[in-house]
Amino acid sequence: MEKIKIYLNGNDKEIDKDSTVEQVVSTFDMKNPMFVVELNLNIVQKNEYSATTLKDGDKLEVVTFFGGG
């Protein structure tokens, strides 16, 4: 399978060509259901994860929220 390079949370990462946001996010051990995915400075809605295909050079940020005091 052909690979592409994306920037995931600021780090280079090689993934399979035609990978979706959903596939990449599923590789995270997300214990906290509160997170946001940003692709090239745009928020991706959760219902669009499986339809959003990543391209070479894309910048993906996965940000989790947590409370505290």
C-alpha positions as a printed NumPy array, in Angstrom:
array([[  0.   ,   0.   ,   0.   ],
       [  1.259,   3.456,  -0.882],
       [  2.076,   5.74 ,   2.06 ],
       [  1.65 ,   9.469,   2.564],
       [  3.083,  11.8  ,   5.188],
       [  0.856,  13.87 ,   7.444],
       [  1.593,  15.993,  10.481],
       [ -0.227,  14.582,  13.488],
       [ -0.184,  16.8  ,  16.567],
       [  2.951,  18.443,  15.193],
       [  4.835,  15.211,  14.422],
       [  5.529,  13.572,  11.058],
       [  3.578,  10.364,  10.595],
       [  3.351,   7.994,   7.653],
       [ -0.085,   6.534,   6.987],
       [ -1.687,   4.544,   4.195],
       [ -2.859,   6.586,   1.234],
       [ -6.646,   7.11 ,   1.322],
       [ -6.791,   6.829,   5.136],
       [ -9.673,   8.671,   6.732],
       [ -9.773,  10.849,   9.822],
       [-11.766,   8.069,  11.496],
       [ -9.019,   5.512,  10.825],
       [ -6.274,   7.745,  12.2  ],
       [ -8.269,   8.769,  15.287],
       [ -9.06 ,   5.109,  16.005],
       [ -5.335,   4.47 ,  16.511],
       [ -5.429,   6.708,  19.596],
       [ -6.291,   5.145,  22.94 ],
       [ -9.024,   7.705,  23.578],
       [-10.214,   7.147,  27.129],
       [-11.769,  10.609,  27.168],
       [-14.749,  10.923,  24.786],
       [-14.315,  14.711,  24.762],
       [-11.985,  15.576,  21.889],
       [-11.904,  17.714,  18.762],
       [-10.192,  16.97 ,  15.469],
       [ -8.789,  19.835,  13.437],
       [ -7.658,  19.315,   9.846],
       [ -5.634,  22.115,   8.271],
       [ -7.006,  24.609,  10.823],
       [-10.647,  23.545,  10.281],
       [-12.715,  21.576,  12.797],
       [-13.942,  18.244,  11.414],
       [-17.422,  17.264,  12.599],
       [-17.609,  13.742,  14.065],
       [-20.18 ,  12.666,  11.47 ],
       [-17.605,  13.55 ,   8.756],
       [-14.664,  11.5  ,  10.128],
       [-15.325,   8.448,   7.945],
       [-15.846,  10.517,   4.778],
       [-12.805,  12.788,   5.226],
       [ -9.799,  11.338,   3.393],
       [ -6.358,  12.615,   4.322],
       [ -3.883,  13.872,   1.726],
       [ -0.104,  14.099,   1.702],
       [  1.021,  17.054,   3.815],
       [ -2.23 ,  17.452,   5.766],
       [ -1.983,  18.783,   9.315],
       [ -4.178,  16.917,  11.777],
       [ -4.555,  17.938,  15.42 ],
       [ -6.427,  15.808,  17.951],
       [ -7.154,  17.816,  21.084],
       [ -8.695,  16.338,  24.226],
       [-10.472,  18.238,  26.953],
       [-10.204,  17.595,  30.645],
       [-11.494,  19.306,  33.74 ],
       [ -9.756,  20.062,  36.944],
       [ -9.486,  22.551,  39.633]])
